[in-house]
Structure formats: structure tokens, C-alpha cells
Amino acid sequence: GTGKKRFEQQIEKLEVLYPDKARGVAKFDVPMAHLLTAGADFMLIPSRFEPCGLIQLHA
């Protein structure tokens, strides 16, 4: 992760509460990004540096 630790901790709590429905990944991995984009119903993509960036365009 490169963001605020408290947000990562909140995502981890969601993973514990909803183990079959929620997953947070706080790292950059190109093959994983392709799989997540292809298989996701929706994605939350907060970005301070690229608010309308390539991830949204690829999706």
C-alpha cells in the first residue's frame, strides 16, 4: 500500500466481515489487475494523482 494505513485497515475489516464478498489488494500487480478488471462487477478506484486515469479507461 502507498496510501493511508487506516484505509487499508478498514478494507481488512471488510474482508473479515465478508470473506466471500470483499477483497482489498494494496499493491501493484499487472496480471492481477487484468484478472480483477475482467472479473469484477464493480471496482472502487480512488486516486489522488490520476482521478480519470488508465484503470478506468481499460475497464
C-alpha positions in Angstrom: 0.0 0.0 0.0 1.0 3.5 -0.6 -1.9 5.3 0.9 -3.2 5.9 4.4 -2.9 2.9 6.7 -6.3 3.5 8.2 -8.0 2.9 4.9 -6.1 -0.4 4.4 -7.2 -1.4 7.9 -10.8 -0.6 7.0 -10.6 -2.8 3.9 -9.1 -5.6 6.0 -12.1 -5.4 8.4 -14.4 -5.7 5.4 -12.5 -8.8 4.3 -13.1 -10.4 7.8 -16.8 -9.4 7.9 -17.5 -10.6 4.3 -14.8 -13.2 3.4 -16.7 -14.4 0.3 -17.6 -10.9 -1.0 -14.9 -8.4 -0.2 -11.2 -8.4 -1.1 -8.7 -5.5 -0.9 -5.4 -5.5 -2.7 -3.0 -2.7 -1.8 -0.2 -3.4 -4.2 0.5 -3.1 -7.9 0.5 -6.3 -9.9 -0.3 -6.2 -13.6 -1.5 -9.8 -14.1 -3.7 -9.5 -11.1 -5.1 -6.1 -12.3 -6.1 -7.7 -15.6 -7.9 -10.5 -13.8 -9.6 -8.2 -11.3 -10.8 -5.8 -14.1 -12.1 -8.7 -16.2 -13.9 -10.4 -13.3 -15.3 -7.6 -11.2 -18.8 -6.4 -11.1 -17.6 -3.0 -9.9 -14.4 -1.5 -8.6 -13.5 1.3 -6.2 -10.5 3.2 -7.6 -9.6 6.2 -5.5 -6.7 8.2 -6.9 -5.2 11.4 -5.9 -2.8 11.6 -8.8 -4.8 10.2 -11.7 -8.5 10.8 -11.0 -9.7 9.9 -14.5 -6.9 7.5 -15.3 -6.0 4.5 -17.3 -7.5 1.9 -15.0 -11.0 3.3 -15.6 -10.4 3.5 -19.4 -9.1 0.0 -19.5 -12.2 -1.3 -17.6 
